[in-house]
Amino acid sequence: MQVVTSEATTSLALDAIRSRYQALAESYAAAWGLPCALVDAEGQVQAGASACPAECALSAACAAARKRAVEESARWGEPSILLCPQDNLVWAVPVMDNMRVVGGLVATTRALAPDGDGWGALSPRDIRQAVAGLLSLAVQANLTNAAYLELQRLAARREGERAKAIHELKDHNYQTIREVYLVEEPALISAIKQGDRREARGIINRVLVGIYFLGRHRPTLLKSLLLELVVMMSRSAVEAGADPSELLGANYSSLTSLAAIDSEEALTAWLVAMLERIMDAIKSNRQYPISVMMGKAISFMQEHLHEDISRDDVAKVACLSPSHFSRVVKQTFGQSFTELLTQMRVDRAREMLIRTEKSLIQICLDCGFNDQSYFTKVFQKVTGRPPGEFRRRQRSM
């Protein structure tokens, strides 16, 4: 990011900026009753007015505070809020020309009521909304680079996730890289198949921290481990319905660049980019995996009909959220999960009544019914006959 000096800002088309700023300032004042100043990259007010007293607004210390607020906003991709030397709340968003910060939009309000008891004109909730509103208006007026700020937010979030992963790693006390994989891989596969980017990123961060910690002095080993991780993620994505040819093309172009990477930060960025491509490949081919996932769900149900299985148990196997799983079951089978499970248990009981000599109570238990009277009631409701009569009729045919 390049911060343009005050002199360079003057050389830009300030008239165009000021016209767009003026319309924004009027909208902001109408919405929040607060003035919004246009400042240069040094924090000096170029247009509009600050809510601060004149001696505060014109001081070098407050200009420095406004400058810092603009810089922090550009760094983190979010509106920045801080206290000025006069204990007023100041928030800012950067004014940008492509990737260059040329100034900022700054709003100010009193942090406390005049008597020092309680908040000023705006409550904390109002302040949060007013801060977000300033960024929204800046984006609408094309006074800031929304795409750049989004990238900064992503980078800040990933750094936060990485710091959290480092903290969590200390509790696991992994001894080998293979141990990291054994513990984390199943959860990563599940997250990828569910399309849960947030969870997948968190797991990737933990794996990366473990890999770097245990193999930090062996760069060739690090890269081979990352390749193994990409292969595993790609395989999981294909099982979740991603187009193999689409993944192959994306992976080939990325893998050729891996050899030239020589820093931990670049390797992390490379792997995260690969994860995003893999998740995008799943998202773009979301029809096929439903049949695959439902096939796994039905197989699991058939294998565990005799057990007390729940919707959440089966949804986890299908790599779907419980609510999404319920919708898919209804759309696919025209039944709720409970109705489908009951139907499968009755079908299993019918087969056992015909093909085995097991007692009714044993069949009841083998099919997941814990009470014989309930089993009889449900069986008769589905088939029109109680289990004993059903068996006699089938054998007499």
C-alpha positions in Angstrom: 0.0 0.0 0.0 1.3 3.5 -0.9 0.4 6.5 1.2 0.4 9.6 -0.9 1.9 12.8 0.7 -0.2 15.9 1.3 1.5 17.6 -1.7 0.8 14.7 -4.0 -2.8 14.7 -2.8 -3.2 18.3 -3.9 -2.0 17.3 -7.4 -4.9 14.9 -7.8 -8.3 15.8 -9.0 -9.4 17.2 -5.7 -12.3 19.0 -7.2 -13.8 15.7 -8.3 -13.1 14.2 -4.9 -14.6 17.2 -3.1 -17.8 17.0 -5.1 -18.3 13.4 -4.2 -17.3 14.1 -0.7 -19.8 16.9 -0.3 -22.7 14.7 -1.3 -21.5 12.0 1.1 -21.1 14.5 4.0 -24.7 15.7 3.5 -26.0 12.2 3.5 -23.9 11.3 6.6 -25.1 14.4 8.5 -28.7 13.6 7.6 -28.3 10.1 8.9 -26.3 10.7 12.1 -26.3 14.4 12.8 -22.5 14.4 12.6 -20.2 16.4 10.4 -17.7 14.4 8.3 -14.4 16.0 7.3 -12.2 15.2 4.3 -8.5 15.1 5.4 -5.3 14.6 3.5 -2.8 11.8 4.1 -1.3 13.9 7.0 -4.6 14.3 8.8 -5.1 17.9 7.9 -8.7 19.0 7.2 -9.1 19.8 3.5 -12.9 20.2 3.4 -15.8 20.1 5.8 -15.6 20.5 9.5 -14.8 18.4 12.5 -17.0 18.2 15.6 -14.0 19.0 17.7 -13.5 22.5 19.0 -11.4 24.7 16.7 -8.4 24.6 19.0 -8.5 20.8 18.9 -9.3 20.4 15.2 -6.4 22.6 14.2 -3.8 21.1 16.6 -0.9 19.0 15.3 -1.7 16.3 17.9 -5.3 15.9 16.6 -4.1 15.9 13.0 -1.7 13.1 14.0 -4.6 11.2 15.5 -6.7 11.6 12.3 -3.7 10.4 10.3 -3.3 7.4 12.5 -7.0 6.6 12.2 -6.8 6.7 8.4 -3.7 4.5 8.3 -5.1 1.9 10.7 -8.3 1.7 8.6 -6.3 1.1 5.4 -4.2 -1.5 7.3 -7.0 -3.6 8.7 -9.7 -3.0 6.0 -12.2 -1.7 8.6 -13.2 1.7 9.8 -10.7 2.7 12.6 -11.9 4.3 15.8 -9.8 5.9 18.5 -9.6 8.7 21.1 -8.1 12.0 20.1 -5.9 14.0 22.6 -9.1 15.9 23.7 -10.8 12.6 24.5 -13.2 12.7 21.6 -14.0 9.6 19.6 -12.6 9.8 16.1 -13.3 7.2 13.3 -12.0 7.2 9.7 -12.0 5.4 6.4 -9.3 5.9 3.8 -9.9 7.9 0.6 -8.1 6.0 -2.1 -7.0 6.4 -5.7 -6.7 2.7 -6.9 -4.2 1.2 -4.4 -3.0 4.6 -3.0 -4.3 6.2 0.2 -4.6 9.9 -0.6 -6.5 11.0 2.5 -9.5 10.0 4.6 -13.0 10.6 5.7 -13.1 11.4 9.4 -16.0 11.8 11.8 -15.9 12.9 15.5 -18.2 12.9 18.5 -17.9 13.4 22.2 -17.0 10.2 24.0 -18.8 11.3 27.2 -21.7 13.5 28.2 -20.7 17.1 29.2 -20.9 16.2 32.9 -18.7 13.2 32.3 -21.5 10.8 33.4 -22.6 8.4 30.6 -22.1 8.5 26.9 -22.3 11.6 24.7 -24.9 12.2 22.0 -24.6 8.7 20.6 -24.8 5.4 22.4 -22.2 2.7 21.8 -24.6 0.9 19.5 -25.3 4.1 17.5 -21.5 4.7 17.3 -20.9 1.2 15.8 -23.6 1.8 13.2 -22.3 5.3 12.4 -18.8 3.9 11.9 -20.1 1.2 9.6 -22.3 3.8 7.8 -19.3 5.9 7.0 -17.5 3.0 5.2 -20.7 2.1 3.3 -21.2 5.7 2.0 -17.5 5.9 1.0 -17.8 2.7 -1.0 -21.0 3.9 -2.7 -19.4 7.2 -3.6 -16.3 5.3 -4.9 -14.1 7.3 -2.6 -12.3 4.2 -1.3 -11.1 0.9 -2.8 -13.6 -1.7 -1.5 -11.7 -4.6 -3.1 -8.5 -3.6 -1.4 -10.1 -3.2 2.0 -11.7 -6.7 1.6 -8.2 -8.2 1.0 -6.9 -6.4 4.1 -9.8 -7.8 6.1 -9.1 -11.3 4.9 -5.4 -10.9 5.7 -6.2 -9.7 9.2 -8.6 -12.5 9.8 -6.1 -15.1 8.6 -3.5 -13.7 10.8 -5.9 -13.9 13.7 -6.8 -17.5 12.9 -3.1 -18.3 12.7 -2.4 -16.8 16.1 -5.3 -18.8 17.5 -4.0 -22.0 15.9 -0.6 -21.4 17.5 -2.2 -21.1 20.9 -4.3 -24.3 20.3 -1.2 -26.2 19.1 0.4 -25.7 22.5 -2.3 -27.7 24.1 -1.9 -30.7 21.7 1.8 -31.2 22.2 2.3 -33.0 18.9 5.5 -34.9 18.6 5.6 -35.7 14.9 4.2 -34.2 11.7 2.4 -37.5 11.0 0.6 -37.1 14.3 -0.6 -33.7 13.2 -2.2 -35.3 10.1 -3.7 -38.2 12.0 -5.5 -35.9 14.4 -6.5 -33.1 12.0 -7.1 -34.7 8.6 -10.6 -36.2 9.3 -12.0 -32.9 10.5 -10.4 -31.1 7.5 -12.0 -33.6 5.1 -15.4 -33.1 6.7 -15.1 -29.4 6.5 -14.1 -29.4 2.9 -17.0 -31.8 2.0 -19.4 -29.5 3.8 -18.1 -26.4 2.1 -17.3 -24.9 5.5 -14.5 -22.5 4.6 -14.2 -21.0 8.1 -13.7 -24.4 9.8 -11.3 -25.6 7.0 -9.2 -22.5 7.3 -8.9 -23.0 11.1 -7.8 -26.6 10.6 -5.3 -25.6 7.9 -3.8 -23.0 10.2 -3.4 -25.7 12.9 -1.8 -28.1 10.5 0.5 -25.4 9.1 1.6 -24.3 12.6 2.4 -28.0 13.4 4.2 -28.5 10.1 6.3 -25.4 10.5 7.1 -26.0 14.1 8.2 -29.6 13.5 9.9 -29.2 10.1 11.0 -25.6 10.1 14.6 -26.4 9.3 13.8 -28.6 6.4 12.3 -26.6 3.5 12.2 -29.5 1.1 10.2 -31.6 3.6 7.8 -28.7 4.2 7.0 -28.4 0.5 6.5 -32.2 0.2 4.1 -32.1 3.2 2.2 -29.2 1.6 1.9 -31.2 -1.6 0.5 -34.1 0.3 -2.0 -31.9 2.0 -3.1 -30.4 -1.3 -3.5 -33.9 -2.8 -5.6 -35.0 0.2 -7.8 -31.8 0.0 -8.3 -32.3 -3.8 -9.3 -35.9 -3.3 -11.8 -34.9 -0.7 -13.1 -32.2 -3.0 -13.6 -34.7 -5.9 -15.5 -37.0 -3.5 -17.7 -33.9 -2.6 -18.5 -33.4 -6.3 -15.8 -31.0 -7.6 -14.9 -31.4 -11.3 -11.5 -33.3 -11.4 -10.4 -31.6 -14.6 -11.2 -28.2 -13.1 -9.1 -29.0 -10.1 -6.3 -30.4 -12.2 -5.9 -27.2 -14.2 -6.0 -25.0 -11.1 -3.5 -27.2 -9.2 -1.1 -27.5 -12.1 -0.7 -23.8 -12.5 -0.2 -23.4 -8.7 2.1 -26.4 -8.2 4.5 -25.0 -10.8 5.0 -21.9 -8.6 5.6 -23.8 -5.4 9.3 -24.5 -6.2 10.1 -20.8 -6.2 8.5 -20.1 -2.8 11.1 -19.7 0.0 9.4 -18.1 2.9 6.9 -19.3 5.5 4.5 -16.4 4.8 4.5 -17.1 1.1 3.9 -20.9 1.7 1.0 -20.1 3.9 -0.5 -17.7 1.3 0.0 -20.4 -1.4 -1.8 -23.1 0.6 -4.7 -20.9 1.6 -5.1 -19.9 -2.0 -5.2 -23.6 -2.9 -7.8 -24.2 -0.3 -10.0 -21.4 -1.7 -9.7 -22.8 -5.2 -10.6 -26.2 -4.0 -13.7 -24.9 -2.1 -14.7 -22.9 -5.2 -14.5 -26.0 -7.3 -16.9 -27.8 -4.9 -19.3 -24.8 -4.9 -19.4 -24.6 -8.7 -20.5 -28.3 -8.9 -22.9 -28.7 -6.1 -25.5 -31.0 -7.8 -23.4 -34.2 -8.0 -22.3 -34.5 -4.4 -25.8 -34.6 -3.0 -26.3 -38.1 -4.5 -22.9 -39.1 -3.2 -23.5 -37.8 0.3 -27.0 -39.3 0.5 -25.6 -42.6 -0.7 -23.2 -42.5 2.3 -26.1 -41.5 4.6 -28.3 -44.4 3.5 -25.4 -46.9 3.8 -24.7 -45.7 7.3 -28.3 -46.0 8.3 -28.5 -49.5 6.9 -25.4 -50.5 8.8 -26.7 -49.0 12.1 -30.4 -49.7 12.0 -30.2 -51.7 15.1 -28.7 -48.7 17.0 -30.2 -45.6 18.4 -29.1 -43.2 15.6 -30.2 -39.6 15.3 -30.6 -37.2 12.4 -27.5 -35.4 13.5 -25.4 -38.6 13.5 -26.4 -39.3 9.9 -26.0 -35.7 8.8 -22.4 -35.7 10.0 -21.7 -38.8 7.9 -23.2 -37.0 4.9 -21.1 -34.0 5.6 -24.2 -31.7 5.7 -25.6 -29.5 8.4 -28.6 -31.2 10.2 -31.0 -28.6 8.8 -29.7 -28.9 5.2 -29.7 -32.7 5.6 -33.3 -32.7 6.6 -34.2 -30.6 3.5 -32.3 -32.9 1.2 -33.9 -36.0 2.7 -37.4 -34.5 2.2 -36.6 -33.4 -1.4 -35.0 -36.7 -2.3 -37.3 -39.2 -0.6 -40.5 -37.2 0.0 -40.2 -38.2 3.7 -38.8 -36.7 6.8 -35.7 -38.3 8.3 -37.8 -40.0 11.0 -40.2 -41.4 8.4 -37.3 -42.6 6.3 -35.6 -44.3 9.2 -38.9 -46.0 10.3 -39.5 -47.2 6.7 -36.0 -48.7 6.5 -36.5 -50.4 9.8 -39.8 -51.9 8.8 -38.4 -53.0 5.4 -35.5 -54.7 7.3 -38.1 -56.4 9.6 -40.1 -57.6 6.7 -37.0 -59.2 5.1 -36.1 -60.9 8.4 -39.6 -62.2 9.0 -39.5 -63.8 5.6 -36.0 -65.1 5.5 -35.1 -66.0 9.1 -36.5 -68.0 12.0 -35.7 -65.3 14.5 -38.3 -64.5 17.1 -40.4 -61.3 16.9 -38.6 -59.8 19.9 -35.2 -60.5 18.4 -36.2 -59.0 15.0 -37.7 -56.0 16.9 -34.3 -55.4 18.6 -32.2 -56.1 15.5 -34.2 -53.4 13.6 -33.8 -50.7 16.2 -37.1 -51.0 18.0 -36.7 -51.1 21.7 -40.3 -52.0 22.5 -42.1 -54.9 20.9 -45.6 -53.4 21.3 -44.3 -50.2 19.6 -42.7 -52.3 16.9 -46.0 -54.1 16.3 -47.9 -50.9 16.1 -45.5 -49.3 13.6 -45.2 -52.4 11.5 -48.9 -52.8 11.2 -49.3 -49.1 10.3 -46.8 -49.4 7.4 -47.7 -52.9 6.1 -51.4 -53.2 7.1 -50.7 -56.4 9.2 -49.0 -57.1 12.5 -45.6 -58.9 12.2 -46.8 -62.4 13.2 -49.6 -62.4 10.7 -47.3 -60.9 8.0 -44.9 -63.8 8.5 -47.7 -66.5 8.4 -49.2 -65.1 5.2 -45.8 -64.8 3.4 -44.9 -68.4 4.3 -48.3 -69.8 3.2 -48.0 -68.3 -0.3 
